[in-house]
Amino acid sequence: MVKTKKVKAAGRFGVRYGRKVRTKIADLESLQRKKQKCIFCDGVAKRLSKGIWRCKKCSKKFAGPTFTLNKE
């Protein structure tokens, strides 16, 4: 996997799709992989799939926004 400074993990696309699109994808992917706070207990919630989250502390599985729980 190729990583570059500007597009980070989206460097896997090579020169395809343009730099602007690849930087947007890289920002979105880094945001969705961050640790998110659980809406019930303030523990760490992990994204299982689109809109499905599970808290590691209280083991609750819940639906929420697609990419991130907390808009920053």
PDB file of N, CA, C and O in Angstrom:
ATOM      1  N   MET A   1       0.840  -1.176   0.000  1.00  0.00           N
ATOM      2  CA  MET A   1       0.000   0.000   0.000  1.00  0.00           C
ATOM      3  C   MET A   1       0.885   1.238   0.000  1.00  0.00           C
ATOM      4  O   MET A   1       1.795   1.359   0.820  1.00  0.00           O
ATOM      5  N   VAL A   2       0.621   2.137  -0.902  1.00  0.00           N
ATOM      6  CA  VAL A   2       1.410   3.350  -1.029  1.00  0.00           C
ATOM      7  C   VAL A   2       0.742   4.465  -0.257  1.00  0.00           C
ATOM      8  O   VAL A   2      -0.449   4.720  -0.436  1.00  0.00           O
ATOM      9  N   LYS A   3       1.504   5.144   0.614  1.00  0.00           N
ATOM     10  CA  LYS A   3       0.988   6.298   1.333  1.00  0.00           C
ATOM     11  C   LYS A   3       1.828   7.509   0.953  1.00  0.00           C
ATOM     12  O   LYS A   3       3.052   7.419   0.857  1.00  0.00           O
ATOM     13  N   THR A   4       1.182   8.614   0.742  1.00  0.00           N
ATOM     14  CA  THR A   4       1.889   9.846   0.460  1.00  0.00           C
ATOM     15  C   THR A   4       1.505  10.877   1.508  1.00  0.00           C
ATOM     16  O   THR A   4       0.532  10.689   2.237  1.00  0.00           O
ATOM     17  N   LYS A   5       2.259  11.960   1.588  1.00  0.00           N
ATOM     18  CA  LYS A   5       1.988  12.970   2.604  1.00  0.00           C
ATOM     19  C   LYS A   5       0.657  13.673   2.373  1.00  0.00           C
ATOM     20  O   LYS A   5      -0.067  13.954   3.327  1.00  0.00           O
ATOM     21  N   LYS A   6       0.329  13.958   1.125  1.00  0.00           N
ATOM     22  CA  LYS A   6      -0.859  14.755   0.845  1.00  0.00           C
ATOM     23  C   LYS A   6      -2.146  13.942   0.928  1.00  0.00           C
ATOM     24  O   LYS A   6      -3.141  14.420   1.473  1.00  0.00           O
ATOM     25  N   VAL A   7      -2.144  12.737   0.404  1.00  0.00           N
ATOM     26  CA  VAL A   7      -3.393  11.969   0.344  1.00  0.00           C
ATOM     27  C   VAL A   7      -3.401  10.762   1.272  1.00  0.00           C
ATOM     28  O   VAL A   7      -4.381  10.016   1.291  1.00  0.00           O
ATOM     29  N   LYS A   8      -2.354  10.551   2.030  1.00  0.00           N
ATOM     30  CA  LYS A   8      -2.262   9.501   3.048  1.00  0.00           C
ATOM     31  C   LYS A   8      -2.699   8.136   2.522  1.00  0.00           C
ATOM     32  O   LYS A   8      -2.139   7.653   1.538  1.00  0.00           O
ATOM     33  N   ALA A   9      -3.682   7.507   3.154  1.00  0.00           N
ATOM     34  CA  ALA A   9      -4.090   6.153   2.773  1.00  0.00           C
ATOM     35  C   ALA A   9      -4.783   6.109   1.424  1.00  0.00           C
ATOM     36  O   ALA A   9      -4.883   5.038   0.824  1.00  0.00           O
ATOM     37  N   ALA A  10      -5.264   7.243   0.929  1.00  0.00           N
ATOM     38  CA  ALA A  10      -5.912   7.262  -0.381  1.00  0.00           C
ATOM     39  C   ALA A  10      -4.875   7.215  -1.495  1.00  0.00           C
ATOM     40  O   ALA A  10      -5.236   7.258  -2.671  1.00  0.00           O
ATOM     41  N   GLY A  11      -3.603   7.129  -1.150  1.00  0.00           N
ATOM     42  CA  GLY A  11      -2.552   6.955  -2.138  1.00  0.00           C
ATOM     43  C   GLY A  11      -2.653   5.621  -2.844  1.00  0.00           C
ATOM     44  O   GLY A  11      -2.008   5.405  -3.871  1.00  0.00           O
ATOM     45  N   ARG A  12      -3.464   4.721  -2.296  1.00  0.00           N
ATOM     46  CA  ARG A  12      -3.661   3.415  -2.929  1.00  0.00           C
ATOM     47  C   ARG A  12      -4.345   3.535  -4.285  1.00  0.00           C
ATOM     48  O   ARG A  12      -4.315   2.598  -5.083  1.00  0.00           O
ATOM     49  N   PHE A  13      -4.968   4.697  -4.549  1.00  0.00           N
ATOM     50  CA  PHE A  13      -5.612   4.912  -5.837  1.00  0.00           C
ATOM     51  C   PHE A  13      -4.638   5.393  -6.902  1.00  0.00           C
ATOM     52  O   PHE A  13      -5.008   5.514  -8.070  1.00  0.00           O
ATOM     53  N   GLY A  14      -3.406   5.667  -6.515  1.00  0.00           N
ATOM     54  CA  GLY A  14      -2.402   6.116  -7.478  1.00  0.00           C
ATOM     55  C   GLY A  14      -2.748   7.483  -8.029  1.00  0.00           C
ATOM     56  O   GLY A  14      -3.120   8.381  -7.273  1.00  0.00           O
ATOM     57  N   VAL A  15      -2.631   7.653  -9.342  1.00  0.00           N
ATOM     58  CA  VAL A  15      -2.899   8.948  -9.957  1.00  0.00           C
ATOM     59  C   VAL A  15      -4.347   9.070 -10.413  1.00  0.00           C
ATOM     60  O   VAL A  15      -4.725  10.086 -10.996  1.00  0.00           O
ATOM     61  N   ARG A  16      -5.151   8.064 -10.159  1.00  0.00           N
ATOM     62  CA  ARG A  16      -6.549   8.090 -10.610  1.00  0.00           C
ATOM     63  C   ARG A  16      -7.398   9.016  -9.733  1.00  0.00           C
ATOM     64  O   ARG A  16      -7.074   9.234  -8.565  1.00  0.00           O
ATOM     65  N   TYR A  17      -8.461   9.550 -10.283  1.00  0.00           N
ATOM     66  CA  TYR A  17      -9.523  10.315  -9.628  1.00  0.00           C
ATOM     67  C   TYR A  17      -9.153  11.747  -9.241  1.00  0.00           C
ATOM     68  O   TYR A  17     -10.057  12.504  -8.887  1.00  0.00           O
ATOM     69  N   GLY A  18      -7.919  12.160  -9.284  1.00  0.00           N
ATOM     70  CA  GLY A  18      -7.539  13.528  -8.965  1.00  0.00           C
ATOM     71  C   GLY A  18      -7.204  13.718  -7.494  1.00  0.00           C
ATOM     72  O   GLY A  18      -7.698  12.996  -6.629  1.00  0.00           O
ATOM     73  N   ARG A  19      -6.357  14.701  -7.229  1.00  0.00           N
ATOM     74  CA  ARG A  19      -5.876  14.916  -5.871  1.00  0.00           C
ATOM     75  C   ARG A  19      -6.973  15.396  -4.933  1.00  0.00           C
ATOM     76  O   ARG A  19      -7.004  14.997  -3.769  1.00  0.00           O
ATOM     77  N   LYS A  20      -7.865  16.238  -5.415  1.00  0.00           N
ATOM     78  CA  LYS A  20      -8.917  16.789  -4.565  1.00  0.00           C
ATOM     79  C   LYS A  20      -9.831  15.684  -4.034  1.00  0.00           C
ATOM     80  O   LYS A  20     -10.167  15.673  -2.850  1.00  0.00           O
ATOM     81  N   VAL A  21     -10.226  14.772  -4.888  1.00  0.00           N
ATOM     82  CA  VAL A  21     -11.088  13.662  -4.480  1.00  0.00           C
ATOM     83  C   VAL A  21     -10.356  12.754  -3.506  1.00  0.00           C
ATOM     84  O   VAL A  21     -10.931  12.308  -2.513  1.00  0.00           O
ATOM     85  N   ARG A  22      -9.092  12.482  -3.786  1.00  0.00           N
ATOM     86  CA  ARG A  22      -8.320  11.591  -2.903  1.00  0.00           C
ATOM     87  C   ARG A  22      -8.093  12.212  -1.531  1.00  0.00           C
ATOM     88  O   ARG A  22      -8.090  11.490  -0.533  1.00  0.00           O
ATOM     89  N   THR A  23      -7.904  13.526  -1.447  1.00  0.00           N
ATOM     90  CA  THR A  23      -7.732  14.157  -0.134  1.00  0.00           C
ATOM     91  C   THR A  23      -9.042  14.127   0.650  1.00  0.00           C
ATOM     92  O   THR A  23      -9.023  13.951   1.868  1.00  0.00           O
ATOM     93  N   LYS A  24     -10.180  14.295  -0.030  1.00  0.00           N
ATOM     94  CA  LYS A  24     -11.471  14.198   0.659  1.00  0.00           C
ATOM     95  C   LYS A  24     -11.682  12.796   1.215  1.00  0.00           C
ATOM     96  O   LYS A  24     -12.151  12.633   2.342  1.00  0.00           O
ATOM     97  N   ILE A  25     -11.335  11.787   0.425  1.00  0.00           N
ATOM     98  CA  ILE A  25     -11.468  10.402   0.878  1.00  0.00           C
ATOM     99  C   ILE A  25     -10.552  10.136   2.065  1.00  0.00           C
ATOM    100  O   ILE A  25     -10.953   9.475   3.023  1.00  0.00           O
ATOM    101  N   ALA A  26      -9.331  10.644   2.010  1.00  0.00           N
ATOM    102  CA  ALA A  26      -8.380  10.441   3.100  1.00  0.00           C
ATOM    103  C   ALA A  26      -8.872  11.095   4.386  1.00  0.00           C
ATOM    104  O   ALA A  26      -8.734  10.514   5.462  1.00  0.00           O
ATOM    105  N   ASP A  27      -9.442  12.291   4.293  1.00  0.00           N
ATOM    106  CA  ASP A  27      -9.973  12.968   5.475  1.00  0.00           C
ATOM    107  C   ASP A  27     -11.140  12.200   6.075  1.00  0.00           C
ATOM    108  O   ASP A  27     -11.228  12.042   7.293  1.00  0.00           O
ATOM    109  N   LEU A  28     -12.027  11.730   5.228  1.00  0.00           N
ATOM    110  CA  LEU A  28     -13.193  10.979   5.680  1.00  0.00           C
ATOM    111  C   LEU A  28     -12.785   9.662   6.333  1.00  0.00           C
ATOM    112  O   LEU A  28     -13.327   9.292   7.375  1.00  0.00           O
ATOM    113  N   GLU A  29     -11.838   8.958   5.731  1.00  0.00           N
ATOM    114  CA  GLU A  29     -11.404   7.680   6.295  1.00  0.00           C
ATOM    115  C   GLU A  29     -10.679   7.856   7.617  1.00  0.00           C
ATOM    116  O   GLU A  29     -10.858   7.044   8.524  1.00  0.00           O
ATOM    117  N   SER A  30      -9.866   8.895   7.749  1.00  0.00           N
ATOM    118  CA  SER A  30      -9.173   9.114   9.015  1.00  0.00           C
ATOM    119  C   SER A  30     -10.161   9.507  10.104  1.00  0.00           C
ATOM    120  O   SER A  30      -9.971   9.146  11.265  1.00  0.00           O
ATOM    121  N   LEU A  31     -11.211  10.240   9.749  1.00  0.00           N
ATOM    122  CA  LEU A  31     -12.231  10.633  10.710  1.00  0.00           C
ATOM    123  C   LEU A  31     -13.038   9.435  11.185  1.00  0.00           C
ATOM    124  O   LEU A  31     -13.340   9.337  12.375  1.00  0.00           O
ATOM    125  N   GLN A  32     -13.394   8.526  10.294  1.00  0.00           N
ATOM    126  CA  GLN A  32     -14.215   7.389  10.690  1.00  0.00           C
ATOM    127  C   GLN A  32     -13.418   6.351  11.471  1.00  0.00           C
ATOM    128  O   GLN A  32     -14.010   5.524  12.164  1.00  0.00           O
ATOM    129  N   ARG A  33     -12.105   6.374  11.377  1.00  0.00           N
ATOM    130  CA  ARG A  33     -11.289   5.412  12.125  1.00  0.00           C
ATOM    131  C   ARG A  33     -10.851   5.932  13.491  1.00  0.00           C
ATOM    132  O   ARG A  33     -10.221   5.206  14.260  1.00  0.00           O
ATOM    133  N   LYS A  34     -11.183   7.188  13.795  1.00  0.00           N
ATOM    134  CA  LYS A  34     -10.871   7.736  15.110  1.00  0.00           C
ATOM    135  C   LYS A  34     -11.736   7.064  16.167  1.00  0.00           C
ATOM    136  O   LYS A  34     -12.794   6.512  15.865  1.00  0.00           O
ATOM    137  N   LYS A  35     -11.270   7.119  17.405  1.00  0.00           N
ATOM    138  CA  LYS A  35     -12.063   6.586  18.498  1.00  0.00           C
ATOM    139  C   LYS A  35     -13.210   7.553  18.776  1.00  0.00           C
ATOM    140  O   LYS A  35     -13.002   8.760  18.903  1.00  0.00           O
ATOM    141  N   GLN A  36     -14.415   7.011  18.869  1.00  0.00           N
ATOM    142  CA  GLN A  36     -15.612   7.815  19.087  1.00  0.00           C
ATOM    143  C   GLN A  36     -16.161   7.523  20.484  1.00  0.00           C
ATOM    144  O   GLN A  36     -15.951   6.439  21.028  1.00  0.00           O
ATOM    145  N   LYS A  37     -16.860   8.493  21.052  1.00  0.00           N
ATOM    146  CA  LYS A  37     -17.461   8.302  22.369  1.00  0.00           C
ATOM    147  C   LYS A  37     -18.824   7.668  22.243  1.00  0.00           C
ATOM    148  O   LYS A  37     -19.619   8.028  21.375  1.00  0.00           O
ATOM    149  N   CYS A  38     -19.087   6.711  23.128  1.00  0.00           N
ATOM    150  CA  CYS A  38     -20.385   6.055  23.184  1.00  0.00           C
ATOM    151  C   CYS A  38     -21.440   7.070  23.641  1.00  0.00           C
ATOM    152  O   CYS A  38     -21.167   7.905  24.503  1.00  0.00           O
ATOM    153  N   ILE A  39     -22.632   6.996  23.066  1.00  0.00           N
ATOM    154  CA  ILE A  39     -23.680   7.948  23.441  1.00  0.00           C
ATOM    155  C   ILE A  39     -24.353   7.576  24.762  1.00  0.00           C
ATOM    156  O   ILE A  39     -25.106   8.375  25.319  1.00  0.00           O
ATOM    157  N   PHE A  40     -24.087   6.371  25.265  1.00  0.00           N
ATOM    158  CA  PHE A  40     -24.694   5.934  26.512  1.00  0.00           C
ATOM    159  C   PHE A  40     -23.777   6.110  27.720  1.00  0.00           C
ATOM    160  O   PHE A  40     -24.207   6.607  28.761  1.00  0.00           O
ATOM    161  N   CYS A  41     -22.507   5.701  27.580  1.00  0.00           N
ATOM    162  CA  CYS A  41     -21.640   5.659  28.765  1.00  0.00           C
ATOM    163  C   CYS A  41     -20.333   6.429  28.601  1.00  0.00           C
ATOM    164  O   CYS A  41     -19.499   6.389  29.506  1.00  0.00           O
ATOM    165  N   ASP A  42     -20.122   7.113  27.515  1.00  0.00           N
ATOM    166  CA  ASP A  42     -18.876   7.837  27.216  1.00  0.00           C
ATOM    167  C   ASP A  42     -17.666   6.921  27.107  1.00  0.00           C
ATOM    168  O   ASP A  42     -16.529   7.365  27.268  1.00  0.00           O
ATOM    169  N   GLY A  43     -17.908   5.649  26.835  1.00  0.00           N
ATOM    170  CA  GLY A  43     -16.819   4.718  26.567  1.00  0.00           C
ATOM    171  C   GLY A  43     -16.384   4.853  25.116  1.00  0.00           C
ATOM    172  O   GLY A  43     -16.803   5.782  24.425  1.00  0.00           O
ATOM    173  N   VAL A  44     -15.556   3.942  24.655  1.00  0.00           N
ATOM    174  CA  VAL A  44     -15.073   3.975  23.281  1.00  0.00           C
ATOM    175  C   VAL A  44     -15.982   3.134  22.398  1.00  0.00           C
ATOM    176  O   VAL A  44     -16.181   1.945  22.647  1.00  0.00           O
ATOM    177  N   ALA A  45     -16.532   3.761  21.364  1.00  0.00           N
ATOM    178  CA  ALA A  45     -17.399   3.058  20.426  1.00  0.00           C
ATOM    179  C   ALA A  45     -16.628   2.807  19.140  1.00  0.00           C
ATOM    180  O   ALA A  45     -15.883   3.670  18.675  1.00  0.00           O
ATOM    181  N   LYS A  46     -16.808   1.633  18.574  1.00  0.00           N
ATOM    182  CA  LYS A  46     -16.135   1.255  17.343  1.00  0.00           C
ATOM    183  C   LYS A  46     -17.173   1.076  16.244  1.00  0.00           C
ATOM    184  O   LYS A  46     -18.258   0.547  16.488  1.00  0.00           O
ATOM    185  N   ARG A  47     -16.839   1.516  15.035  1.00  0.00           N
ATOM    186  CA  ARG A  47     -17.743   1.407  13.900  1.00  0.00           C
ATOM    187  C   ARG A  47     -17.644  -0.009  13.335  1.00  0.00           C
ATOM    188  O   ARG A  47     -16.567  -0.447  12.931  1.00  0.00           O
ATOM    189  N   LEU A  48     -18.759  -0.712  13.309  1.00  0.00           N
ATOM    190  CA  LEU A  48     -18.783  -2.071  12.767  1.00  0.00           C
ATOM    191  C   LEU A  48     -19.042  -2.055  11.272  1.00  0.00           C
ATOM    192  O   LEU A  48     -18.372  -2.755  10.512  1.00  0.00           O
ATOM    193  N   SER A  49     -20.004  -1.265  10.853  1.00  0.00           N
ATOM    194  CA  SER A  49     -20.316  -1.087   9.437  1.00  0.00           C
ATOM    195  C   SER A  49     -21.033   0.251   9.300  1.00  0.00           C
ATOM    196  O   SER A  49     -21.058   1.042  10.244  1.00  0.00           O
ATOM    197  N   LYS A  50     -21.611   0.506   8.145  1.00  0.00           N
ATOM    198  CA  LYS A  50     -22.263   1.793   7.917  1.00  0.00           C
ATOM    199  C   LYS A  50     -23.354   2.048   8.948  1.00  0.00           C
ATOM    200  O   LYS A  50     -24.387   1.379   8.938  1.00  0.00           O
ATOM    201  N   GLY A  51     -23.134   2.999   9.826  1.00  0.00           N
ATOM    202  CA  GLY A  51     -24.157   3.387  10.786  1.00  0.00           C
ATOM    203  C   GLY A  51     -24.353   2.443  11.949  1.00  0.00           C
ATOM    204  O   GLY A  51     -25.246   2.675  12.763  1.00  0.00           O
ATOM    205  N   ILE A  52     -23.563   1.387  12.071  1.00  0.00           N
ATOM    206  CA  ILE A  52     -23.672   0.436  13.180  1.00  0.00           C
ATOM    207  C   ILE A  52     -22.456   0.607  14.073  1.00  0.00           C
ATOM    208  O   ILE A  52     -21.319   0.501  13.614  1.00  0.00           O
ATOM    209  N   TRP A  53     -22.697   0.873  15.347  1.00  0.00           N
ATOM    210  CA  TRP A  53     -21.641   1.130  16.313  1.00  0.00           C
ATOM    211  C   TRP A  53     -21.786   0.180  17.491  1.00  0.00           C
ATOM    212  O   TRP A  53     -22.891  -0.249  17.824  1.00  0.00           O
ATOM    213  N   ARG A  54     -20.649  -0.150  18.126  1.00  0.00           N
ATOM    214  CA  ARG A  54     -20.672  -0.987  19.323  1.00  0.00           C
ATOM    215  C   ARG A  54     -19.706  -0.411  20.333  1.00  0.00           C
ATOM    216  O   ARG A  54     -18.562  -0.094  20.007  1.00  0.00           O
ATOM    217  N   CYS A  55     -20.175  -0.277  21.562  1.00  0.00           N
ATOM    218  CA  CYS A  55     -19.348   0.260  22.637  1.00  0.00           C
ATOM    219  C   CYS A  55     -18.529  -0.873  23.252  1.00  0.00           C
ATOM    220  O   CYS A  55     -19.050  -1.958  23.508  1.00  0.00           O
ATOM    221  N   LYS A  56     -17.262  -0.614  23.481  1.00  0.00           N
ATOM    222  CA  LYS A  56     -16.409  -1.633  24.081  1.00  0.00           C
ATOM    223  C   LYS A  56     -16.627  -1.732  25.586  1.00  0.00           C
ATOM    224  O   LYS A  56     -16.388  -2.781  26.186  1.00  0.00           O
ATOM    225  N   LYS A  57     -17.082  -0.639  26.194  1.00  0.00           N
ATOM    226  CA  LYS A  57     -17.251  -0.617  27.644  1.00  0.00           C
ATOM    227  C   LYS A  57     -18.576  -1.255  28.076  1.00  0.00           C
ATOM    228  O   LYS A  57     -18.589  -2.152  28.919  1.00  0.00           O
ATOM    229  N   CYS A  58     -19.682  -0.794  27.502  1.00  0.00           N
ATOM    230  CA  CYS A  58     -20.994  -1.296  27.925  1.00  0.00           C
ATOM    231  C   CYS A  58     -21.557  -2.354  26.981  1.00  0.00           C
ATOM    232  O   CYS A  58     -22.635  -2.891  27.238  1.00  0.00           O
ATOM    233  N   SER A  59     -20.862  -2.659  25.912  1.00  0.00           N
ATOM    234  CA  SER A  59     -21.223  -3.695  24.929  1.00  0.00           C
ATOM    235  C   SER A  59     -22.577  -3.465  24.246  1.00  0.00           C
ATOM    236  O   SER A  59     -23.188  -4.411  23.750  1.00  0.00           O
ATOM    237  N   LYS A  60     -23.041  -2.222  24.219  1.00  0.00           N
ATOM    238  CA  LYS A  60     -24.289  -1.928  23.524  1.00  0.00           C
ATOM    239  C   LYS A  60     -24.005  -1.723  22.052  1.00  0.00           C
ATOM    240  O   LYS A  60     -22.990  -1.138  21.673  1.00  0.00           O
ATOM    241  N   LYS A  61     -24.904  -2.205  21.237  1.00  0.00           N
ATOM    242  CA  LYS A  61     -24.810  -2.014  19.796  1.00  0.00           C
ATOM    243  C   LYS A  61     -25.937  -1.067  19.414  1.00  0.00           C
ATOM    244  O   LYS A  61     -27.089  -1.285  19.789  1.00  0.00           O
ATOM    245  N   PHE A  62     -25.608  -0.018  18.671  1.00  0.00           N
ATOM    246  CA  PHE A  62     -26.614   0.973  18.342  1.00  0.00           C
ATOM    247  C   PHE A  62     -26.371   1.548  16.955  1.00  0.00           C
ATOM    248  O   PHE A  62     -25.283   1.432  16.391  1.00  0.00           O
ATOM    249  N   ALA A  63     -27.412   2.167  16.426  1.00  0.00           N
ATOM    250  CA  ALA A  63     -27.329   2.808  15.121  1.00  0.00           C
ATOM    251  C   ALA A  63     -27.060   4.294  15.332  1.00  0.00           C
ATOM    252  O   ALA A  63     -27.484   4.888  16.324  1.00  0.00           O
ATOM    253  N   GLY A  64     -26.356   4.866  14.389  1.00  0.00           N
ATOM    254  CA  GLY A  64     -26.038   6.278  14.485  1.00  0.00           C
ATOM    255  C   GLY A  64     -25.634   6.808  13.128  1.00  0.00           C
ATOM    256  O   GLY A  64     -25.894   6.177  12.104  1.00  0.00           O
ATOM    257  N   PRO A  65     -24.999   7.965  13.118  1.00  0.00           N
ATOM    258  CA  PRO A  65     -24.525   8.522  11.847  1.00  0.00           C
ATOM    259  C   PRO A  65     -23.539   7.578  11.154  1.00  0.00           C
ATOM    260  O   PRO A  65     -22.905   6.746  11.803  1.00  0.00           O
ATOM    261  N   THR A  66     -23.419   7.713   9.852  1.00  0.00           N
ATOM    262  CA  THR A  66     -22.648   6.764   9.065  1.00  0.00           C
ATOM    263  C   THR A  66     -21.159   6.766   9.401  1.00  0.00           C
ATOM    264  O   THR A  66     -20.590   5.703   9.646  1.00  0.00           O
ATOM    265  N   PHE A  67     -20.519   7.925   9.417  1.00  0.00           N
ATOM    266  CA  PHE A  67     -19.067   7.952   9.536  1.00  0.00           C
ATOM    267  C   PHE A  67     -18.572   8.310  10.933  1.00  0.00           C
ATOM    268  O   PHE A  67     -17.574   7.738  11.372  1.00  0.00           O
ATOM    269  N   THR A  68     -19.202   9.205  11.637  1.00  0.00           N
ATOM    270  CA  THR A  68     -18.719   9.611  12.946  1.00  0.00           C
ATOM    271  C   THR A  68     -19.881   9.905  13.879  1.00  0.00           C
ATOM    272  O   THR A  68     -20.946  10.330  13.432  1.00  0.00           O
ATOM    273  N   LEU A  69     -19.686   9.685  15.156  1.00  0.00           N
ATOM    274  CA  LEU A  69     -20.721   9.966  16.133  1.00  0.00           C
ATOM    275  C   LEU A  69     -20.706  11.426  16.543  1.00  0.00           C
ATOM    276  O   LEU A  69     -21.762  12.029  16.737  1.00  0.00           O
ATOM    277  N   ASN A  70     -19.517  12.000  16.675  1.00  0.00           N
ATOM    278  CA  ASN A  70     -19.380  13.376  17.131  1.00  0.00           C
ATOM    279  C   ASN A  70     -18.935  14.249  15.988  1.00  0.00           C
ATOM    280  O   ASN A  70     -17.858  14.035  15.433  1.00  0.00           O
ATOM    281  N   LYS A  71     -19.728  15.220  15.625  1.00  0.00           N
ATOM    282  CA  LYS A  71     -19.307  16.177  14.607  1.00  0.00           C
ATOM    283  C   LYS A  71     -18.383  17.175  15.251  1.00  0.00           C
ATOM    284  O   LYS A  71     -18.738  17.828  16.232  1.00  0.00           O
ATOM    285  N   GLU A  72     -17.185  17.292  14.692  1.00  0.00           N
ATOM    286  CA  GLU A  72     -16.187  18.204  15.278  1.00  0.00           C
ATOM    287  C   GLU A  72     -15.876  19.318  14.330  1.00  0.00           C
ATOM    288  O   GLU A  72     -15.060  20.185  14.643  1.00  0.00           O
TER     289      GLU A  72
END
